Amino acid sequence: MATKLIKIESTPDMVEQVYASLLDAISDGTLQPGARIMQEDIAEQLAVSRQPVLQALRMLRKDGFVLDAPGRGVLVAPLDVTILVQIYQVRSTLDALAARLAAQSRYVMDARLITQGRMAARGTDIKAMMTADAAFHNAIYVASGNPLIAQTAKTHWHHIRRAMGAVLQLSTMRESIWDEHEAIAKAIARGDAAKAETLIRQHGEDAGQNLSHLLAHLLNQTLFKTT
């Protein structure tokens, strides 16, 4: 008797692609907090069936990026300033450890990471800015030699991306961030672990404070809300 298998409606890759596409739109501000997302509209825009869209929306709901909406569809969730600042506190601690470990081996960062980051900062592509920032920090995580740092940081990365997207849309300090990145990279390369740790911790703490102030400004414009 032939074995009967259940037909697969959509591949995991397709679901992940839809998830990534929607998350990019949420992070770069294309889909603003409170925006209604309709399954059929997304399926049409992405030229996919409704099944992977449904699964992707379930993942986004589970991860806290969308909420159930009255009636049909879901809503893009508001940014929670308190939680995001706490996430940045954790990230700055992880970054400090990673920078110290990387400095102990005098890791020399690929100069193209800084160059590409500065180029992105001068442009208007928010996604490119976030990608460049992630590449810089990930390079330090890898150089630390401790894979648990990257694994732990990855847990919060999507929420950080969303916060960065909101801030970068208004920030006038995009290029100065790369001045800080370059100073961190130089301290790591010369093996100054204490300096590298101090610089990157301050970098993270400043980012958290700037985030809090800018999102509070947006809150006053009724675009976002805290819990």
The 8 nearest C-alpha neighbors of each residue, nearest first, counted from 0:
[[1, 2, 3, 4, 5, 6, 7, 8],
 [0, 2, 3, 4, 5, 6, 7, 8],
 [1, 3, 4, 0, 5, 6, 7, 8],
 [2, 4, 1, 5, 0, 6, 7, 8],
 [5, 3, 6, 2, 7, 1, 8, 0],
 [4, 6, 7, 3, 8, 2, 9, 1],
 [5, 7, 8, 4, 9, 3, 10, 2],
 [8, 6, 9, 5, 10, 4, 11, 50],
 [7, 9, 6, 50, 10, 51, 48, 5],
 [10, 8, 7, 51, 13, 11, 50, 14],
 [9, 11, 13, 12, 14, 8, 7, 51],
 [12, 10, 14, 13, 15, 9, 51, 16],
 [13, 11, 15, 10, 14, 16, 9, 17],
 [12, 14, 16, 10, 15, 11, 17, 51],
 [15, 13, 51, 11, 17, 16, 12, 55],
 [16, 14, 18, 12, 13, 17, 19, 11],
 [17, 15, 13, 19, 18, 14, 20, 12],
 [16, 18, 20, 14, 19, 15, 55, 21],
 [19, 17, 55, 15, 21, 16, 20, 22],
 [20, 18, 22, 16, 17, 21, 15, 23],
 [21, 19, 17, 23, 22, 18, 16, 24],
 [22, 20, 24, 18, 23, 19, 17, 25],
 [21, 23, 25, 19, 24, 20, 26, 18],
 [24, 22, 26, 20, 21, 25, 19, 27],
 [23, 25, 29, 21, 30, 22, 27, 26],
 [26, 24, 30, 22, 28, 23, 27, 29],
 [27, 25, 161, 23, 164, 24, 28, 22],
 [28, 26, 164, 24, 29, 25, 125, 23],
 [29, 27, 30, 31, 25, 26, 24, 165],
 [28, 30, 24, 27, 31, 25, 26, 23],
 [31, 29, 25, 28, 24, 34, 32, 75],
 [30, 32, 28, 34, 29, 33, 25, 75],
 [33, 31, 75, 77, 76, 34, 223, 30],
 [32, 34, 75, 74, 31, 76, 35, 77],
 [35, 33, 75, 74, 31, 32, 30, 36],
 [34, 36, 74, 73, 33, 37, 72, 75],
 [37, 35, 73, 72, 74, 34, 38, 75],
 [36, 38, 72, 40, 39, 41, 35, 73],
 [39, 37, 41, 40, 42, 52, 72, 49],
 [38, 40, 42, 41, 37, 43, 49, 52],
 [41, 39, 43, 37, 42, 38, 44, 36],
 [42, 40, 44, 38, 43, 39, 45, 37],
 [41, 43, 47, 39, 45, 49, 40, 44],
 [42, 44, 46, 40, 41, 45, 39, 47],
 [45, 43, 41, 46, 42, 40, 47, 39],
 [44, 46, 42, 43, 47, 41, 17, 40],
 [47, 45, 43, 44, 42, 48, 41, 49],
 [48, 46, 42, 45, 49, 43, 51, 52],
 [47, 49, 50, 42, 51, 46, 52, 43],
 [48, 50, 52, 42, 51, 53, 39, 38],
 [49, 51, 53, 52, 48, 54, 9, 8],
 [52, 50, 14, 54, 53, 49, 9, 55],
 [51, 53, 55, 49, 50, 54, 56, 38],
 [54, 52, 50, 56, 51, 55, 49, 57],
 [55, 53, 57, 51, 56, 52, 50, 58],
 [54, 56, 18, 52, 58, 57, 53, 14],
 [57, 55, 59, 53, 58, 54, 60, 52],
 [56, 58, 54, 60, 55, 59, 61, 53],
 [59, 57, 61, 55, 56, 60, 62, 54],
 [60, 58, 56, 62, 64, 61, 57, 65],
 [59, 61, 65, 57, 63, 58, 62, 64],
 [62, 60, 58, 59, 63, 57, 64, 65],
 [63, 61, 59, 60, 64, 58, 65, 57],
 [62, 64, 60, 61, 65, 59, 76, 66],
 [63, 65, 59, 76, 60, 62, 75, 66],
 [66, 64, 75, 76, 60, 74, 63, 59],
 [67, 65, 74, 73, 76, 60, 68, 75],
 [66, 68, 73, 74, 69, 65, 72, 60],
 [67, 69, 73, 74, 72, 70, 66, 71],
 [70, 68, 71, 67, 72, 73, 74, 66],
 [69, 71, 68, 72, 73, 67, 35, 37],
 [72, 70, 69, 68, 73, 37, 67, 36],
 [71, 73, 37, 36, 68, 38, 35, 70],
 [72, 74, 68, 67, 36, 66, 35, 65],
 [75, 73, 35, 66, 33, 65, 34, 68],
 [76, 74, 65, 32, 33, 34, 64, 66],
 [75, 77, 65, 64, 32, 66, 74, 33],
 [78, 76, 32, 223, 224, 79, 75, 33],
 [77, 79, 223, 80, 224, 76, 225, 32],
 [78, 80, 225, 82, 81, 226, 83, 77],
 [81, 79, 83, 225, 82, 78, 84, 211],
 [82, 80, 84, 83, 79, 85, 225, 226],
 [81, 83, 85, 84, 80, 79, 86, 78],
 [82, 84, 86, 80, 85, 81, 79, 87],
 [85, 83, 87, 207, 81, 86, 82, 80],
 [86, 84, 88, 82, 83, 87, 81, 89],
 [87, 85, 83, 89, 88, 84, 90, 82],
 [86, 88, 90, 84, 89, 85, 207, 91],
 [89, 87, 85, 91, 86, 90, 84, 92],
 [90, 88, 86, 92, 87, 91, 93, 85],
 [89, 91, 87, 93, 92, 88, 94, 86],
 [90, 92, 203, 94, 200, 88, 93, 89],
 [93, 91, 95, 89, 90, 94, 96, 88],
 [94, 92, 90, 96, 95, 91, 97, 148],
 [95, 93, 91, 97, 92, 96, 98, 90],
 [94, 96, 196, 92, 98, 200, 93, 97],
 [97, 95, 99, 93, 94, 98, 100, 92],
 [96, 98, 143, 94, 100, 95, 140, 99],
 [99, 97, 101, 95, 100, 96, 196, 195],
 [98, 100, 192, 102, 96, 196, 97, 101],
 [99, 101, 143, 103, 97, 102, 98, 96],
 [102, 100, 143, 98, 142, 103, 99, 104],
 [103, 101, 187, 190, 105, 192, 99, 104],
 [102, 104, 100, 101, 105, 190, 192, 99],
 [103, 105, 102, 106, 101, 190, 100, 142],
 [106, 104, 188, 102, 190, 103, 187, 189],
 [105, 107, 188, 104, 101, 102, 187, 108],
 [108, 106, 188, 105, 109, 187, 184, 185],
 [107, 109, 110, 106, 184, 138, 188, 112],
 [108, 110, 111, 112, 107, 113, 138, 135],
 [111, 109, 112, 113, 108, 114, 107, 115],
 [110, 112, 114, 109, 113, 115, 116, 108],
 [113, 111, 115, 110, 114, 109, 116, 135],
 [112, 114, 116, 111, 115, 110, 117, 181],
 [115, 113, 111, 117, 116, 112, 118, 110],
 [116, 114, 118, 112, 117, 113, 111, 119],
 [115, 117, 113, 131, 119, 114, 118, 112],
 [118, 116, 120, 114, 119, 115, 174, 113],
 [117, 119, 115, 121, 116, 120, 114, 122],
 [118, 120, 116, 128, 122, 121, 117, 127],
 [121, 119, 117, 173, 118, 122, 174, 128],
 [122, 120, 118, 119, 117, 123, 174, 173],
 [123, 121, 119, 120, 124, 118, 125, 128],
 [122, 124, 125, 121, 119, 120, 128, 127],
 [123, 125, 127, 126, 122, 128, 119, 120],
 [126, 124, 128, 127, 27, 123, 129, 164],
 [125, 127, 129, 128, 124, 130, 27, 23],
 [128, 126, 130, 124, 125, 129, 119, 131],
 [129, 127, 125, 119, 131, 126, 130, 120],
 [128, 130, 132, 126, 131, 127, 133, 125],
 [129, 131, 127, 133, 132, 128, 126, 134],
 [132, 130, 116, 134, 128, 133, 129, 127],
 [133, 131, 129, 135, 134, 130, 128, 136],
 [132, 134, 130, 136, 131, 135, 137, 129],
 [133, 135, 131, 137, 132, 136, 138, 130],
 [136, 134, 132, 138, 133, 137, 112, 131],
 [135, 137, 139, 133, 138, 134, 140, 132],
 [136, 138, 140, 134, 139, 135, 133, 141],
 [139, 137, 141, 135, 136, 140, 134, 142],
 [138, 140, 142, 136, 137, 141, 143, 97],
 [139, 141, 137, 143, 138, 97, 142, 149],
 [140, 142, 138, 143, 139, 144, 137, 146],
 [143, 141, 139, 101, 144, 140, 138, 106],
 [144, 142, 101, 100, 97, 140, 141, 145],
 [143, 145, 142, 141, 146, 140, 100, 101],
 [144, 146, 143, 147, 148, 141, 140, 149],
 [147, 145, 148, 149, 144, 150, 141, 140],
 [148, 146, 150, 145, 149, 151, 152, 140],
 [147, 149, 151, 146, 150, 145, 152, 140],
 [150, 148, 152, 151, 147, 140, 146, 153],
 [149, 151, 147, 153, 148, 152, 146, 154],
 [150, 152, 148, 153, 149, 154, 147, 155],
 [151, 153, 149, 154, 150, 155, 148, 156],
 [152, 154, 156, 150, 155, 151, 149, 157],
 [155, 153, 152, 151, 156, 150, 157, 158],
 [156, 154, 153, 158, 157, 152, 159, 86],
 [155, 157, 153, 159, 158, 154, 160, 152],
 [158, 156, 160, 159, 155, 161, 154, 153],
 [157, 159, 161, 160, 156, 155, 162, 83],
 [158, 160, 156, 162, 161, 157, 163, 155],
 [161, 159, 163, 157, 158, 162, 164, 26],
 [160, 162, 26, 164, 158, 159, 163, 157],
 [161, 163, 159, 165, 164, 160, 166, 158],
 [164, 162, 160, 166, 161, 165, 167, 159],
 [163, 165, 27, 161, 26, 167, 162, 166],
 [164, 166, 162, 163, 168, 167, 161, 28],
 [165, 167, 163, 168, 164, 169, 170, 162],
 [168, 166, 170, 164, 169, 165, 163, 125],
 [167, 169, 166, 165, 170, 164, 125, 27],
 [170, 168, 167, 166, 171, 165, 213, 172],
 [171, 169, 167, 172, 166, 168, 173, 213],
 [170, 172, 173, 169, 167, 174, 175, 168],
 [173, 171, 175, 170, 174, 176, 167, 120],
 [172, 174, 120, 176, 175, 171, 170, 167],
 [173, 175, 176, 177, 120, 172, 117, 178],
 [176, 174, 178, 177, 172, 173, 179, 180],
 [177, 175, 179, 174, 178, 173, 180, 172],
 [176, 178, 180, 179, 175, 174, 181, 117],
 [177, 179, 175, 181, 176, 180, 182, 174],
 [180, 178, 182, 176, 177, 181, 183, 175],
 [181, 179, 177, 183, 178, 182, 184, 176],
 [180, 182, 184, 178, 183, 179, 177, 185],
 [183, 181, 179, 185, 184, 180, 186, 178],
 [182, 184, 180, 186, 181, 195, 185, 198],
 [183, 185, 181, 187, 182, 186, 188, 180],
 [186, 184, 188, 182, 187, 183, 181, 189],
 [187, 185, 195, 183, 191, 189, 188, 184],
 [186, 188, 102, 190, 184, 185, 189, 195],
 [189, 187, 105, 107, 185, 106, 190, 186],
 [190, 188, 186, 187, 191, 105, 185, 102],
 [189, 191, 102, 105, 187, 188, 192, 103],
 [190, 192, 186, 194, 193, 189, 187, 102],
 [191, 193, 99, 102, 195, 194, 190, 196],
 [194, 192, 196, 195, 191, 197, 99, 198],
 [195, 193, 197, 196, 191, 192, 198, 186],
 [196, 194, 186, 192, 198, 183, 197, 193],
 [195, 197, 95, 193, 194, 99, 199, 198],
 [198, 196, 194, 200, 195, 199, 201, 193],
 [199, 197, 195, 201, 200, 196, 194, 202],
 [198, 200, 202, 201, 196, 197, 95, 195],
 [199, 201, 91, 203, 197, 202, 95, 198],
 [202, 200, 204, 198, 199, 203, 205, 197],
 [201, 203, 199, 205, 200, 204, 198, 206],
 [204, 202, 91, 206, 200, 201, 205, 199],
 [203, 205, 201, 207, 206, 202, 200, 208],
 [206, 204, 208, 202, 207, 203, 201, 209],
 [207, 205, 203, 209, 204, 208, 210, 202],
 [206, 208, 210, 204, 84, 205, 209, 87],
 [209, 207, 211, 205, 210, 206, 212, 204],
 [210, 208, 206, 212, 211, 207, 205, 213],
 [211, 209, 207, 213, 208, 212, 214, 206],
 [210, 212, 208, 214, 209, 213, 215, 80],
 [213, 211, 215, 209, 210, 214, 216, 208],
 [214, 212, 216, 210, 215, 211, 209, 217],
 [215, 213, 217, 216, 211, 212, 210, 218],
 [214, 216, 218, 212, 213, 217, 211, 219],
 [217, 215, 213, 214, 219, 218, 212, 220],
 [218, 216, 214, 220, 219, 215, 222, 223],
 [217, 219, 223, 215, 221, 220, 216, 224],
 [220, 218, 216, 221, 217, 215, 222, 223],
 [219, 221, 217, 218, 222, 216, 223, 215],
 [222, 220, 218, 219, 223, 217, 224, 216],
 [223, 221, 220, 218, 217, 32, 224, 219],
 [224, 222, 218, 77, 221, 78, 217, 32],
 [225, 223, 218, 77, 78, 79, 226, 222],
 [226, 224, 79, 80, 78, 81, 223, 77],
 [225, 79, 224, 81, 80, 78, 82, 77]]
